[in-house]
């Protein structure tokens, strides 16, 4: 129940309803949410990628606004992308592009907080990331962590916030694009036999049970959960194989690109295919205050190939409809090119791309004005966008979780599901 409903329970008692009756009525009134996505891949492009040079070019604007990066037509009539998104343009009919995303945080840290938690930063509360909420609400599958970061946890806002540390992300420890890639702590030592492994596990459980009688704390409970996850990973051949890119055919690796973006996105597909609930992937550095045309030319083609490869691969495997893919950044860039041929921070309007998992296909939601300065139609707040993502995952964003001090905090505050984005 939310706070208003809880206060209403006092009135309910006055007319003869017990709290149990109220919960039963509430359950009958609000059945569970049916998920349209079994997993979420969140691709985060840190630094604030320019919407004008990616998803929302302005080819008819003056040169000082549109910049020197050209635009190309897409599979959607009348919709244009950056000239460096040639492969993605061909699969635009599989995407939803939100061109009217908006918030008020122009600092990297605060904008990143918004995108990873769905909340504005607060000095009073440390909010959990979307990944940790998904882990808390949905749990793990197939002996795999519920929440994985590639290559590692990308920032301080990708963590558990006020939730138990047991719901934190599992970082790979190294980059899948590296020739020496190996997931840390995943394999059993060659000197340990299965019998010794099981015996040590039993012995550790005896020691744990003793200390749990002496100290009850989040650290103890979280450590127990971590241990169970670790044993599940190490002891399950199927779970370990989820991380083995070497098992992918060469033609698939080539389709994604044998580079940083390609191999990270391919790893994300392997993980969701085998049961990971949420994979967070970071790629590149997009804080281009100088030389934005050259910067885009260096990085965007690699993203283009990897992203188009991911969407195509998911669709060919029959996974796209049940896997939600989100591409975001902490904000956009200024409407005008600055004196250093770059763009500065701009949170008032920017773009986020989605695919699969219950979102419409071949759809552009909202728009920015002629100079990409403000939302012109259907502004999309971070709260509403996050509530919509949770809806696809089968999570009720209006639910309250308990923060320290027995303080109930909503998963999203004042967020409304945007039904126009969904199938």
C-alpha positions, 0 to 999 in steps of 0.5 A, a space after each residue: 500500500 502507498 501512504 494514502 492507502 495506509 492512512 485509509 486503513 484507520 478508517 477501514 478499521 472504524 467500519 469493521 474491516 481488519 487489516 487482513 481484510 484490507 490487504 485481501 481487498 487490495 490484492 483482489 483490486 490490483 492483480 500482479 503485473 504481467 511482464 512483457 520483458 524477461 530481461 533488460 539490457 541497459 546500454 549506457 553511453 557515459 559523458 552525455 552523448 549529443 542527440 543532434 549527432 545521433 538520434 535527432 539530427 536537425 538537417 534543416 537548422 542553421 550550421 551553428 545548430 546542426 553541426 557538420 555531422 551529416 544525417 541519413 534516412 532510415 527504415 522509417 519514412 521521414 525519420 533521420 539518424 546520424 550519418 554514422 548510424 548506417 546499420 542502425 538506420 536499417 533496423 529503425 523499424 525495430 526501435 522506439 526513439 524517444 526524442 523528448 526526454 528531459 530533466 534538470 541536472 546538468 552535472 555528470 554525477 547528478 544526471 547519471 544518478 537520474 538515469 540509473 535510479 529514476 530519482 533526482 539526487 537527494 542528500 538524505 537518501 541513497 537510492 538503489 539502482 534499477 538493477 538492484 530493484 530488479 534483483 530485489 523484486 525478481 531474484 536470480 535464475 539458473 544459478 546466475 546473478 540477477 544483475 551483471 555489469 559489463 565490464 564492471 560497475 560503471 559508477 557509484 549510482 549503479 549500486 544498492 542504495 538503501 537496499 541490502 548489499 546482497 542485491 548489488 551487481 556482479 562485475 566481470 572484472 575484465 573486458 570481454 574484448 580483451 584477448 586475455 578475458 576471464 571472469 574473476 573468481 569463476 573457476 574452481 582451483 585445479 587442486 580442488 576436487 568436487 568432494 573437497 569443494 562440497 566438504 568445504 561448503 558444508 564446513 563453512 555453513 556450520 561456521 556461518 550458523 554459529 556467527 549468525 547467532 552472535 550477530 544479525 546484520 545486513 552484512 551477515 545476510 548479504 554475505 550468506 547470499 553472496 556465498 550461495 550465488 558464488 557456489 551456484 556459479 562455480 558449481 554449475 557448468 551451465 552458469 559458467 558457460 554463460 560467460 564464455 565468449 569463445 563458444 560463439 561462432 566467428 560469424 556472430 563475433 564479426 557481426 557484432 564487431 571484434 572490438 570493445 562495443 561488439 564484444 561487450 554487447 555480445 556478452 550481454 546477449 549471452 547473459 540474458 539468453 541464459 537467465 540474467 535479469 538485467 545487464 548494464 553495459 557501458 561503452 565509450 566517452 561522449 563528453 565532447 566539449 571539443 571537436 565533436 564531429 571527429 569524436 563521433 566519427 571515431 566512436 559512433 561507427 563501433 556502437 552502430 555495428 554492435 547495436 545493430 548486431 545486437 538487435 538483429 541477433 535478438 530478433 533472429 533468436 526469437 528473443 527480442 520481444 522478451 528482451 528490453 534494450 535501452 540506450 541512454 546517457 546522462 543528458 544531451 548537448 547544447 543546441 549550438 556548437 561552441 567555439 571549440 567545435 563541440 557541445 556542452 551539457 544540456 539536460 532540457 531535451 535529449 534522446 533515449 532509444 528502446 527496442 523489444 520487451 513490450 515497446 512499440 516497433 518503428 516508433 518515434 515518441 515526442 519531439 524536440 523543437 527546430 534547434 533541439 533546445 526544448 521538448 516540442 511535443 510529449 516531454 518524457 520525464 525520467 520518472 515516467 520513463 523509469 516507471 514504464 521500464 519497470 512495467 515491462 519487467 513486471 514490477 509495480 513502480 508504485 510499490 514502497 520499499 523500506 529504507 533505514 529507519 522504517 521509512 517507506 520509499 516508492 520504487 519510483 516517485 510520481 512516475 506514470 507508465 507511458 502507455 503510448 510507448 507500449 504495444 
